[in-house]
Amino acid sequence: MDMRNIGNIKLTSRDTMTKELLFSVTAADCRWDYFNASGAGGQNVNKNQCGVRCTNKASSAVGQSSDTKSQSQNKKLAFRRMAESDTFKKWHRIETARRMGTLVDIDQKVDEAMQSENLRVEIKQDGKWTKETDGQI
C-alpha cells in the first residue's frame, strides 16, 4: 500500500489575501503498530493483524481502529482519529503559532500577565472572598 494515500493534513494560515501552506502531516510522520483485532470478522480478524494504531511522532497523538476486516481501511480510520484527537489539535495550535511567529508573542503576554503586580490573591474567610494581606496564609 502506498503510505501517501492514507492521509495528509495540510495546515494553512488564514491570511485574508492568500493561503500559505505552513506544514503537512502525512503517514510518514507517524509510527504504525498492528495487532490482532477481536469482534466481527470471524477467523480473519483472529489470524491477521488488521487492527491498526497510528501515533504521530511530533505530538504523541494516537488514533486506533479495528472496526473493519481490512487493514488498509483501519489505517485510514486510525489516521483520521489521530488527527481529530484533542492531543493533536492542541499540538496543531501550538505548532501553527510557532511557525507563524506568534508563539513568542503569546509567551510574552503570558509572562507579562503573570507578573506579581498583575496578580491578586484572594482567600475565603468566614464564607467571603477577601483580598489577601501579608501574614494571612
ZIMO-V366148 format. One record per residue. N is the residue number from 1. RES is the residue in one letter. SS is DSSP state (a for helix, b for strand, c for the rest). OMEGA is omega as a letter, one per 40 degrees, with the letter a starting at -180 (999 if undefined). NEAR is the number of other ideal C-beta (glycine too) atoms within 8 Angstrom. Layout:
n	res	ss	omega	near
N	RES	SS	OMEGA	NEAR
N	RES	SS	OMEGA	NEAR
This chain:
n	res	ss	omega	near
1	M	c	i	6
2	D	c	a	4
3	M	a	a	8
4	R	a	a	8
5	N	a	a	5
6	I	c	a	10
7	G	c	i	10
8	N	b	a	8
9	I	b	i	8
10	K	b	a	6
11	L	b	a	11
12	T	b	i	8
13	S	b	a	8
14	R	b	i	5
15	D	c	a	7
16	T	c	a	3
17	M	c	a	3
18	T	c	i	4
19	K	b	a	7
20	E	b	i	7
21	L	b	i	8
22	L	b	i	9
23	F	b	i	7
24	S	b	i	8
25	V	b	a	12
26	T	b	i	12
27	A	a	i	13
28	A	a	i	6
29	D	a	a	8
30	C	b	i	13
31	R	b	a	6
32	W	b	i	10
33	D	b	a	7
34	Y	b	a	9
35	F	b	i	9
36	N	c	a	10
37	A	c	i	11
38	S	c	i	6
39	G	c	a	6
40	A	c	i	5
41	G	c	i	9
42	G	c	a	6
43	Q	a	a	5
44	N	a	a	9
45	V	a	i	16
46	N	a	a	8
47	K	a	a	6
48	N	c	i	9
49	Q	c	a	8
50	C	c	i	16
51	G	b	a	13
52	V	b	i	16
53	R	b	a	12
54	C	b	i	16
55	T	b	i	12
56	N	b	a	14
57	K	c	a	8
58	A	c	a	8
59	S	c	a	11
60	S	c	i	9
61	A	c	a	12
62	V	b	i	11
63	G	b	a	15
64	Q	b	i	10
65	S	b	i	13
66	S	c	a	13
67	D	c	a	6
68	T	c	i	10
69	K	c	a	8
70	S	c	i	7
71	Q	a	a	10
72	S	a	i	7
73	Q	a	i	10
74	N	a	i	16
75	K	a	i	15
76	K	a	i	10
77	L	a	a	13
78	A	a	i	14
79	F	a	i	14
80	R	a	a	10
81	R	a	i	12
82	M	a	a	15
83	A	a	a	12
84	E	c	a	8
85	S	c	i	11
86	D	a	i	5
87	T	a	a	10
88	F	a	a	13
89	K	a	i	9
90	K	a	i	9
91	W	a	a	13
92	H	a	i	10
93	R	a	a	8
94	I	a	a	9
95	E	a	i	12
96	T	a	i	11
97	A	a	i	10
98	R	a	a	8
99	R	a	i	8
100	M	a	i	9
101	G	c	a	7
102	T	c	a	7
103	L	a	i	10
104	V	a	i	7
105	D	a	a	8
106	I	a	i	9
107	D	a	i	8
108	Q	a	i	8
109	K	a	i	8
110	V	a	i	8
111	D	a	i	8
112	E	a	a	8
113	A	a	a	7
114	M	c	i	7
115	Q	c	a	8
116	S	a	i	4
117	E	a	i	4
118	N	a	a	7
119	L	c	i	7
120	R	c	a	4
121	V	c	i	6
122	E	b	i	8
123	I	b	i	9
124	K	b	a	7
125	Q	b	a	7
126	D	c	i	3
127	G	c	i	4
128	K	b	i	6
129	W	b	i	5
130	T	b	i	8
131	K	b	i	6
132	E	c	i	9
133	T	c	a	5
134	D	c	i	4
135	G	c	a	4
136	Q	c	a	7
137	I	c	999	4
